[in-house]
């Protein structure tokens, strides 16, 4: 069990590590050869030029010789805070700006809570004698636990102070969340109104299209929407199963990278042509000329790609029962996306199309009917993953207990008895081991989300984030408390009768705050400081620069700005909200560590968002209801745990007063959900019509079809080789707008003519890559 001295050693180690990371960053960022590593966002925006191409001495292009810049090595901190939020939204996007507000919410919630708890609860806890009495039952504790609720005597009236503080903490947290939800909802609507035209505003994803033996999928879609949305339908793009083609394109890109590497190697040394072995991983096998080998591989793959493209165009089985349908107005798209299309609720399912950049194309090829089975399998897999992860959690908790180490490894007794080693084991190792065990978990959860079949990157990240949060709740929080208490109070559990064990647990749970303090310092202090150093990106960039880069364009492509991985970072933040809300009335000593995390992480990530990260897509903070809901769930968990803790402390009569809190919190959550959540899921028709009207007045001659025609084409059909051919096959704009013809192969519908509100028009069918099939629409 960690003592105050152990916490001090852990704090010293983590603070020193964080300072080393920050110092290295401050020095490396001002070196010219690292400019693209620490300022890639400005290069992508075209607002920064490489110092390597500037005239001057060669040494000055590599190493910064300006002594004054080393003196001002901390100027990045005020610079990170200087940019106002409105400018930050224009610079980095709405998603990034709202993500930073999560850290500010943590500060808004926990700074007042910490002031209250330290001024009221800490004196109440410190002046009690509960731990002295608990020692009679062999319950272990340390001097730091005198600041917690464990030190209050059983049945004492002092527990009413904790009860009243829980009311204050709940009301303050709800107030902050209400104001933030209101502000962010209004900011989102304003952002969507002011944003430039986007393809997803006019486009709906239609899935589970019923098969029609007489028509192609594209014709079937066009016929359906021309009948049911005659005034607003514009065009459609069917979805193709191009996964095999995508793999071939990726393989060709990989071969091209190897060719570039060996070509550059030969350019630098003309005396010897590079050779490569054809065996496994190039470790053995016949040696051949590397440049000739990869040239042949690239040529072979190019031919395979061409053949696969032809097959995709002609194979009816390659066309999935799904399509991206675009409309003439945002209002028309909103009506379609937010209504049921037929009396059969399982057919013609419509939803807002993801932003073109965030479409996860491989999952569009998954049959819709298989999604339920896939998600059921992943629910089961996640359950077993969570269950079996208790084993490494128990191992981590055994490290937090010197007694556990002595029992499992008696040969280490002489070593662990040394004061400093003991402090490192109890104050530092548990946190670092837990961090390592969780290292690959987000990647595993993302793979599971992809298997479930979500079609947008945003939905993939939100599902992975939800599971990561549940995992942290069950294993990192509850698992650490339960297994840690069992390890530390094992002797007490064995000697006491069954009816006494809950009381012992009531005393032991607050004692686990010391473990979470060590974890916060490892993850939230040193871990966040490591984020700004970008060690992985540093190594990869310089390796690419050394072996692959030949031109400035190559050097720009070698940059890896990265982005905010929502599914990794947001659940981690939520763990801190959970710890803060649970331990605020129980062990307030933990709050300063959490406050430091929120402030420090806000500074670091604000700098990264301004200078480094380049988000792949923009969801306009569609994730905010999830963030709000998880903070609410943390608040409810803290209230329930306090009810259980009070019952073990002989204050069962306080239960009716505390039961009210979860009920009020749930009511508050329902109010926020009903009042604000629609702004994050639905595009109001009034807002859509307003934006359409403004656009018509500003651009009366806008050719929307030309703007949308290539928006939702699979990326493998967008390379330069195929661009001209694709352009001819995708769409043929027509200037004749006198009639509308519904293309169909049904004899009874061949002469169906629809009139629009603007007169008679005849737009040409948008059949995507189905042009290989004959279109038998009637010519008028």
C-alpha positions, -999 to +999 in steps of 0.1 A: +000+000+000+014+033-011+023+058+016+028+096+014+066+089+008+057+065-020+035+091-037+063+116-033+088+093-051+063+086-079+056+123-083+093+131-085+098+104-112+069+115-133+076+152-130+112+146-139+101+125-169+076+151-180+102+179-177+127+158-198+101+153-225+093+191-225+129+201-226+137+177-255+106+191-273+117+227-267+151+220-282+141+197-311+112+219-323+135+249-331+159+228-352+153+234-389+155+197-399+126+189-375+104+217-388+080+194-406+077+172-376+065+198-352+047+222-375+031+200-403-003+217-402+012+250-414+029+232-443-003+215-453-020+249-453+008+264-474+016+290-448+051+278-439+082+271-460+110+247-452+141+264-437+162+237-455+157+255-489+165+290-476+199+305-487+226+304-461+253+282-446+246+245-447+250+241-409+223+267-402+199+247-423+203+217-400+210+232-366+196+264-351+225+287-343+204+315-329+212+316-291+181+338-284+158+311-296+172+287-269+166+314-242+130+317-254+124+279-255+092+281-235+075+307-257+054+279-273+032+278-241+018+314-243+016+310-281-006+279-277-031+299-255-031+330-276-054+319-305-091+327-298-116+300-301-133+315-332-100+316-350-092+281-338-124+268-353-115+283-387-079+270-384-084+235-371-122+227-373-151+226-350-144+190-338-110+200-325-122+232-308-150+213-290-126+185-280-105+210-262-136+222-243-138+188-226-106+197-207-120+231-198-151+214-185-129+193-163-113+224-149-147+242-145-161+212-125-132+202-104-116+234-093-146+246-073-152+211-061-116+208-049-118+241-030-150+230-013-138+195-004-104+207+009-119+235+030-147+213+045-141+176+040-104+174+046-106+189+081-135+167+089-116+136+078-082+146+093-096+152+128-114+118+130-100+085+144-116+058+123-084+043+111-071+038+146-102+017+154-099-001+121-064-013+129-080-035+155-096-055+127-062-058+108-073-033+081-041-018+066-039+019+059-013+046+054-008+082+067-023+096+035-056+078+042-062+101+072-074+127+046-101+103+034-135+092+046-119+060+059-107+080+089-142+089+100-156+067+128-184+043+120-218+059+126-204+094+132-226+124+124-197+138+105-209+118+075-236+144+070-209+167+058-200+143+030-237+139+021-242+176+018-211+180-003-223+153-026-254+174-032-233+204-039-210+185-062-240+171-081-257+204-086-226+222-097-217+194-122-251+195-137-251+233-140-218+232-158-230+204-181-262+222-189-244+255-198-219+236-220-246+216-238-266+247-245-235+266-258-222+238-279-256+231-294-260+267-305-223+268-317-229+237-338-260+251-355-241+284-362-211+265-375-233+244-399-250+276-412-218+294-418-198+265-432-190+262-469-210+239-491-204+202-484-215+172-504-230+154-473-255+182-468-272+172-500-266+134-499-283+105-482-270+069-478-297+044-488-293+008-477-312-025-481-325-016-515-349-044-525-337-065-555-354-060-589-347-087-615-358-063-643-336-033-634-301-024-625-296-011-589-289+024-602-320+024-623-341+011-595-329+038-572-335+065-597-370+053-604-379+051-567-367+086-559-380+102-590-414+089-580-413+096-543-391+128-543-398+142-578-390+178-570-358+173-551-340+142-564-309+149-584-287+118-589-274+087-573-241+067-571-244+030-564-220+013-540-196-013-555-177-041-538-142-028-546-124-043-516-103-066-538-094-037-560-085-016-530-061-043-518-044-044-552-040-006-552-025-007-517-002-035-528+009-015-558+016+015-536+037-007-513+057-020-543+061+016-555+076+026-522+102-002-524+110+008-560+116+044-549+138+032-521+161+011-543+160+037-571+172+064-547+198+040-533+211+033-568+211+071-576+234+077-547+258+049-556+260+041-593+288+016-588+266-012-575+230-020-585+209-030-555+197-066-553+170-083-533+162-118-522+129-133-533+123-155-502+103-148-471+107-112-459+138-109-482+158-131-458+166-159-482+160-171-518+173-162-552+190-128-556+177-106-584+181-070-595+158-050-571+149-022-595+140-047-623+121-069-599+099-041-585+093-026-619+079-060-631+058-063-599+043-028-604+036-035-641+019-068-631-002-052-604-012-024-628-026-050-653-044-068-624-059-034-613-071-027-648-087-061-651-103-058-617-118-024-626-134-039-657-148-068-637-163-044-611-180-024-638-195-054-655-203-078-626-238-074-613-229-092-581-203-065-574-231-039-571-243-037-535-279-029-525-269+005-514-264+039-529-255+075-522-285+096-533-281+134-538-308+160-539-311+195-553-315+211-519-305+205-483-342+206-474-349+177-498-320+157-483-332+164-448-367+152-456-354+120-471-328+113-444-352+118-415-383+100-427-394+064-434-395+058-472-419+028-474-445+009-454-419-018-449-395-004-423-367-029-433-364-016-470-351+016-485-334+026-452-321+061-453-296+080-431-274+110-436-244+102-457-211+106-439-188+133-450-170+121-481-136+120-463-150+098-434-166+071-454-151+037-445-154+021-479-146-016-470-177-018-448-201-006-475-196-040-492-209-058-461-245-071-467-269-052-445-286-084-433-254-097-417-248-066-395-270-079-367-251-111-365-217-094-366-226-070-338-239-098-317-206-117-321-187-086-311-208-081-280-199-116-269-162-111-278-161-079-259-176-095-228-149-122-228-122-096-235-133-076-205-137-107-183-103-122-190-085-089-186-092-091-149-061-114-148-035-087-157-054-062-135-050-086-106-013-088-114-009-050-114-027-049-080-003-075-067+026-052-075+009-024-056+011-046-025+045-054-010+029-083+009+017-097-024+052-095-039+067-112-009+043-141-011+046-146-049+084-139-051+101-145-017+136-143-032+130-106-038+125-099+000+159-083+006+154-060-024+119-048-017+127-040+019+149-012+007+131+021+013+136+036-022+129+004-040+097-001-020+086+034-028+092+028-065+073-005-065+043+009-047+042+044-061+053+040-097+053+004-111+015-003-108+007+028-128+032+021-155+023-016-158-014-007-162-005+018-188+014-009-208-014-034-205-038-009-220-015+001-248-029-021-276-065-022-263-078+008-284-065-009-316-083-041-307-115-023-300-113-004-333-108-037-352-139-050-335-159-019-345-148-023-381-160-060-381-194-047-369-198-029-402-201+008-394-197+028-426-182+060-413-149+067-394-169+088-369-192+059-361-163+035-358-145+058-334-176+064-313-183+027-309-147+020-300-147+049-275-179+036-259-164+001-254-131+016-242-151+036-216-169+005-204-136-014-202-121+013-181-151+014-159-152-024-153-116-033-153-095-002-146-118+013-120-140-015-104-115-042-111-086-023-095-107-015-064-120-051-060-088-070-066-067-044-048-088-045-018-088-083-018-050-083-019-045-057+008-071-069+032-068-106+026-058-113+062-088-093+075-112-111+051-100-146+062-104-138+100-137-120+099-172-135+097-192-131+065-214-103+078-183-082+087-167-083+052-189-055+036-178-032+064-142-039+058-147-033+021-163+000+030-131+011+047-108-004+021-123+011-011-112+047-004-077+034+004-073+025-033-071+062-041-033+060-037-032+035-067-052+059-089-030+088-079+001+069-092-018+060-124-028+096-130+008+107-127+020+081-151-008+085-177-019+121-172+015+138-165+044+119-181+021+103-208+006+137-219+041+152-220+052+124-242+024+133-266+041+166-275+075+150-282+060+129-311+088+104-308+072+079-332+066+105-359+101+118-353+117+084-361+094+076-391+099+110-407+137+109-406+138+072-418+116+082-448+136+113-453+168+092-454+156+063-476+126+075-497+126+112-501+139+126-534+120+158-539+102+184-517+069+168-527+082+135-514+092+152-482+057+167-478+042+132-482+065+118-456+050+141-430+026+124-406+006+151-388-017+126-372-050+136-356-069+135-324-078+098-320-112+103-303-116+066-295-083+067-276-083+101-259-119+107-250-124+075-229-091+083-211-105+117-202-137+101-190-118+079-166-105+111-149-140+125-147-151+092-131-122+092-106-127+128-097-165+125-091-162+093-072-134+104-049-143+140-044-165+133-013-144+102-004-107+111-008-103+148-019-065+144-019-068+130-054-084+161-069-053+183-073-037+155-094-068+155-117-069+192-120-032+193-130-040+167-157-069+187-172-048+220-172-016+204-185-034+183-212-054+214-224-021+232-230-004+203-247-034+194-270-041+230-279-006+233-291-008+201-311-042+211-326-028+244-337+005+232-351+004+195-357-029+176-360-048+175-393-082+160-388-093+136-415-130+146-413-154+171-397-184+159-378-194+192-363-190+177-327-216+150-334-198+131-306-209+156-279-240+137-266-217+108-259-193+129-239-222+144-219-238+110-213-206+095-200-200+124-175-236+119-163-230+081-159-198+089-139-219+112-116-245+085-111-219+059-103-203+082-078-237+086-061-244+049-060-210+041-046-214+067-019-247+051-009-230+018-006-201+033+013-224+050+038-243+018+045-211+001+055-202+031+077-233+027+099-252+056+082-279+036+065-304+062+075-288+086+050-298+063+021-332+080+014-314+114+012-288+100-013-312+079-034-328+112-045-296+122-062-294+095-089-331+101-097-326+138-101-295+132-122-314+109-145-342+134-149-316+161-157-301+139-183-334+132-199-341+170-200-308+177-217-313+148-242-348+159-251-338+196-253-305+196-271-296+162-285-316+166-317-293+194-327-265+167-330-286+141-349-311+160-370-308+188-395-338+211-388-358+218-420-360+255-411-322+257-410-318+237-442-343+259-460-326+290-448-293+279-460-307+269-494-324+303-498-292+321-490-273+300-515-298+305-543-297+343-538-259+343-538-253+318-566-284+316-588-265+297-616-249+271-593-243+238-611-249+215-581-246+183-602-210+192-612-202+198-576-216+165-564-208+141-592-174+128-579-180+133-542-189+097-533-168+078-558-147+051-542-110+064-538-096+035-560-115+050-590-100+084-585-064+079-596-049+097-626-049+067-648-086+062-645-098+098-642-106+105-678-124+072-684-143+076-652-154+111-660-169+099-692-188+070-676-201+087-644-224+114-657-234+133-688-247+167-681-277+177-702-287+212-712-322+200-722-345+206-692-379+201-708-389+167-695-381+142-667-378+105-677-377+077-652-353+051-665-368+016-661-371-018-677-407-024-665-429-022-696-458-007-676-436+023-666-418+030-698-439+061-706-440+075-670-433+112-670-429+134-639-432+172-638-412+193-614-422+225-597-401+245-620-416+231-652-407+201-672-372+189-671-352+159-683-320+152-662-299+123-674-296+092-653-266+091-629-257+055-631-222+055-616-201+027-630-231+008-642-226+023-677-214-011-688-251-021-687-276-009-713-299+019-702-333+014-718-349+047-707-373+063-731-359+091-752-383+120-755 
